[in-house]
Amino acid sequence: MSPILLAILVMVCVGALGFAFIPSLAGSSRASKRMKALRADVQVRRQTVSADQIRETRRRTVQDALKQQSDALNARRAKKTLKHRIFQAGIKTTPKVWIRNCIILGVAMLVVLVVVQVPLLFAAVLALGCAYVLPNMYLGWQRKKYQNAYLDELPNAVEAIVRGVRAGMPLNDSIRLVAREVKEPVRSEFMRVLDQQSIGKSMAEAVEVLFERVPLPEVNFFIVVITVQQQSGGNLSEALSNLATVLRNRKKMKAKVKAMSSEAKASALIIGALPVFVIVAVSVISPTYLSPLFTTSGGLICLGIAVTMMAAGAFVMNRMIQFDY
């Protein structure tokens, strides 16, 4: 082998060893940067995976809480006994007193019908129907009136809680402020929440009494927000602020639906009142013309069929103008 070739081989070997043992000559700064970037990417991936796991765990926790809350509230909503209906209507009476008043109403109606010479059988049927239908109609009307008054004031109560929480007050003190400042019937309902806390219940358990009196979706939203925040944490003021916005939007939608259905309600009222108006007008013009309708068995049967058909028509028209919002 020639000396020149040997020298070249030696230089190549020395250069290779130099590149191997002196990283700075091989541009190791770029390699180190790539290693650091790789480590950073690995750390970012680990943090992303950890955040995703935390988010998934929290999501499952919230889902479980919502499911438990929904099942509990649905079980309570299923209670439709007379005691619960009276309680939800805001009437301060007992079922025994209510049943006694219904019996008195039925007896009074029977006496009136007998005095006006209605056959005893028909008088008893009409009195029994009035004793059952009229009190239930009044109870439903009073219950709806109480719920509407509650929903009108609930957004103000939620916003008051938001202001208190943002000012640094605990949730209990914010609810106590609502129980002092807002209007009825929300004030007394939040007082019941404070009473439940005073006997040792947690906030998540105490707010459930609101749904017993007013079983509405809006109240369910408020209970779910409080329950989830108590179990899994989160920004309570922001959640309640969003809830207040949702409640006001639902209130606007309810007013819009009421305005849209007002024409149909007026038409239904006119159609329903037209037969009564005709009967009164004919009785004034010719008092004896409709007397067989009330004095004969066939006339009473026809009158009963007509009243039944009118009631069925009124029910159908009422269902036609009911809208979900």
URRANOR-V416389 format. One record per residue. SS is DSSP state (H for helix, E for strand, C for the rest). Layout:
{{SS} {SS}}
This chain:
{{C} {C} {H} {H} {H} {H} {H} {H} {H} {H} {H} {H} {H} {H} {H} {H} {H} {H} {H} {H} {H} {C} {H} {H} {H} {H} {C} {H} {H} {H} {H} {H} {H} {H} {H} {H} {H} {H} {H} {H} {H} {H} {H} {H} {H} {H} {H} {H} {H} {H} {H} {H} {H} {H} {H} {H} {H} {H} {H} {H} {H} {H} {H} {H} {H} {H} {H} {H} {H} {H} {H} {H} {H} {H} {H} {H} {H} {C} {C} {C} {C} {H} {H} {H} {H} {H} {H} {H} {C} {C} {C} {C} {C} {C} {H} {H} {H} {H} {H} {H} {H} {H} {H} {H} {H} {H} {H} {H} {H} {H} {H} {H} {H} {H} {H} {C} {C} {C} {C} {H} {H} {H} {H} {H} {H} {H} {H} {H} {H} {H} {H} {H} {H} {H} {H} {H} {H} {H} {H} {H} {H} {H} {H} {H} {H} {H} {H} {H} {H} {H} {H} {H} {H} {H} {H} {H} {H} {H} {H} {H} {H} {H} {H} {H} {H} {H} {C} {C} {C} {C} {H} {H} {H} {H} {H} {H} {H} {H} {H} {H} {H} {C} {C} {C} {C} {H} {H} {H} {H} {H} {H} {H} {H} {H} {H} {H} {H} {H} {C} {C} {C} {C} {H} {H} {H} {H} {C} {C} {H} {H} {H} {H} {H} {C} {C} {C} {H} {H} {H} {H} {H} {H} {H} {H} {H} {H} {H} {H} {H} {H} {H} {H} {C} {C} {C} {H} {H} {H} {H} {H} {H} {H} {H} {H} {H} {H} {H} {H} {H} {H} {H} {H} {H} {H} {H} {H} {H} {H} {H} {H} {H} {H} {H} {H} {H} {H} {H} {H} {H} {H} {H} {H} {H} {H} {H} {H} {H} {H} {H} {H} {H} {H} {H} {H} {H} {C} {C} {C} {C} {C} {H} {H} {H} {H} {H} {C} {H} {H} {H} {H} {H} {H} {H} {H} {H} {H} {H} {H} {H} {H} {H} {H} {H} {H} {H} {H} {H} {H} {H} {H} {C} {C} {C} {C} {C}}
